Amino acid sequence: MPTDLYGFLSIILSITFIGLSWWALQSIRFEKILKRPNSPQAKLLQIFLSIVIGYELSRFFLDYLGWSMVFGNLFT
């Protein structure tokens, strides 16, 4: 896979998975976990959690794509 395409795909997947994890984190009831769930610190925690989860998901899919491309070359 060309480097330009890989970089573009990496950016798109990272942004997509960060957005999806932000959306998924909205269903968690943080008022049972945090003292002040509507504070700026709580929102910042949600942002950091969504970035970490989204980044890890995108890394997993990009690694999986890379492994599958290498695996295909083993038999040719």
N, C-alpha and C positions, 0 to 999 in steps of 0.2 A: 504494500500500500504506500503510495507517495506520501512524503512528509507533510506536504501542504494539506492534503485531504485528511490525514490523521490528526493534524492540529485543529482543523475546522470541526471534525467530528468530536474531538475531545472537548472543545468549547461548547458545542451544542448539547452534548450529553451532560456535561457538568451543570449547565444552566437549567436544563430540563429536570434533572434529578434533584437539584436544589429546590426548584419550584414545587416539585411533587412532594418532597419531604416537608416543605413548609406547609403545604396543603394538608398532609397527613398529620402533622403535629398540631394542627388546629383542633383536632378531635380529642386531644388529650386534655383532661381536666386538671390544669395546673394549680387551681385553687386548693386542691387537696394535698399538693406537694409543697408549694411555696407559701411563704407568709403573706406576701403581697403580689398576687398574680397579675395585677394590672400595672405594676411599676415598670419604669424603663429598664431596670435590670432584668426583669422577667422577660420582657420582649427581646432584649439583647441575648438572653440565654436561648430563646426560641430560634433566633436568627443563627447563632453559633451552632446549635444542634442541627438545624436544617442544612447548614453548609457542610458540616462534618459528615452527616449521613448521605447527603447528595454527592459529595466528592467520593466517598467510599463506594457508593453504588456505581458511579460512572467509571471509577478505576476498575471495578470488577468486570463490567461489561467490556471495557477496552482491553483488559488483559485476556478475557475470554475470546474476544475477536482475534487478538494476536496469537493466542495459543491455537485457535482453530485454523488460522492461516498457516502456521508452522506445521501443524499436524497434517494438513492437506499436502504439504510439500514432502513429507516423509515417504509417501508411497509413489511418487512420480520420478 
